Amino acid sequence: MLSPRDAVLHLPTYHPPLGGRTGLRLDFNENTVGCSPRVLERLRRITFEELARYPEREPIEGIVATHLGVDSGEVLLTNGVDEAIHLICEAYLEPGDEVCIAVPTFSMYEIFAAATGARVVSVPAAENFAFPTEGLRRQINSSTRLIVVANPNNPTGAAASLEDLVLIAESTSNAALLVDEAYFEFHGETLLHEWRTRPNVFVARTFSKAYGLAGLRVGVLCGNREQMNAIRRVASPYNVNSVALACLPEALADGAYVQQYVEDVRAGRQQLQAALESLAIPYWPSSANFVLMRLGELNSAFIRGMRDRGILVRDRSRDYGCQGCVRITLGSKEQTQKLLTALHETLHEIGAIKQEARS
């Protein structure tokens, strides 16, 4: 009888709660206002011929490389960052190899790594979800072939310093270090170009967050030219669809649109954190487009109360160390004001704050 590999049968599963997502969606870290109008205009001009042809990725990779300030041979466009993670695992992992990840973090790292038959070593975050630099370094050994770091991290919003990431890269020449910079625009620090002196470093970026292209599924993996040539061997030549390739240059060209959105998110992040501080609600300072807060036993009631007010937030209680935690995405100025109003009302309704705390 046909049966999948044991590694596949024992994989953890990722089931995002996609059903019934109506209202203000602050649960998935998506761009909450949508992509640049230039992207929509390009969509309107998509032709029959463009859809009938196989997609040509390389010309757009040249545009992305220029945008990032790297060489075209150092970039590979991917079907979202998810595919970038998958390709790194396929290129470097054998059954029995070890992969180090700091937890809590994005669950697809473990899923793609474990699917190869590699052993995933989870390193708990340090106090207050700080990046566990020394904890990761202690786990690195001759069997370690991959270390994956989300920077800033999801769901905590914590960021590792570039110095700490370099220390990790220098701890081994036998393992790849993949730094997932999905939230780079909201943070501003990057390990781009580091592979020029440390060939085991890779950086992934997405256009799903700040650029508002989550529905088109396009990301980019960057690294040492020789290593990227190896990764292209396991990548489909048609992995990114023609519509995404047509729209991406327009999204990149409208830098003012993206910058305004990022500024709104950063301002909203500060407002939300200040509100939580004043209400004595535990939270973790974030470098991303979301904030993680802890309500303990009141978590479910808070999520229901926010939904009743037309706002979706994300329960993260199943993540390591996040019991009773909820993650809230930030958006435009108007959306932040709506969020803060609903936040106060809901916290008061469920008894998380006293009436006088609202004044």
Helices and strands as residue ranges (DSSP letters): H 6-9, E 24-25, H 37-44, H 48-52, H 58-68, G 72-74, E 75-78, H 80-92, E 98-103, H 108-115, E 119-124, G 127-129, H 133-139, E 144-150, H 162-170, E 176-180, H 184-187, G 194-196, E 201-206, G 214-216, E 219-223, H 225-232, H 242-253, H 255-278, E 283-284, E 290-294, G 296-298, H 299-308, E 311-312, E 314-315, E 325-329, H 333-349, G 355-358
